[in-house]
Amino acid sequence: MKKLMLVAALLAGCGPTASETKPSAGTKSLYERLGGKDAITAVVDDFGNNLAADSRINAFFANTDLPHLKAMLVDQICQATGGPCVYKGKDMKTAHTGMNIKDDDFNALVEDLVKSLDKFKVGEQEKKELLSALGGMKGDIVGH
């Protein structure tokens, strides 16, 4: 339960700011520490499978082109972690308007992501930084 509360706090924007997750001179970017695009792709692929199997939220993805969603997520995470990708999808508010996503739905999605990060043994620091980097999006996803 404590782990979930930490994840929820990070995703609510209580974690480090984006500038705090950027590498200083001589340190690797989060993108590099995660293992680059291939590692991000593997995690996102597993995460997408978790979403599709999660009866709490899979209805949100019933009519989704899952391969396209996974590709967009890879680019989004790659860019957010300092990688060379450029996310060209919709902004989060536009993409989620009318979906009526609740906090519980968002938290279920986060649990599915953490499950994938744990499966691939992503380090605690990297996991914390990634969740923080993505956490600023919650306000544009929930309640629209």
DAKA-V636031 format. One line per field, one symbol per residue. ss: DSSP state (@ for helix, = for strand, . for the rest). burial: 1 if it has 9 or more other C-alpha atoms within 8 Angstrom, else 0. A space follows every 10 residues. Layout:
ss->???
burial->???
This chain:
ss->.@@@@@@@@@ @@@@...@@@ @........@ @@@@.@@@@@ @@@@@@@@@@ @@@....@@@ @....@@@@@ @@@@@@@@@@ .......... .@@@@@.... ..@@@@@@@@ @@@@@@@@@. ...@@@@@@@ @@@@@..@@@ @...
burial->0000001111 1110111000 1110000011 1111111011 1011111101 1101001100 1000000011 0111111111 1110000000 0110011001 1000111111 1111111000 0100011111 1111111101 1101
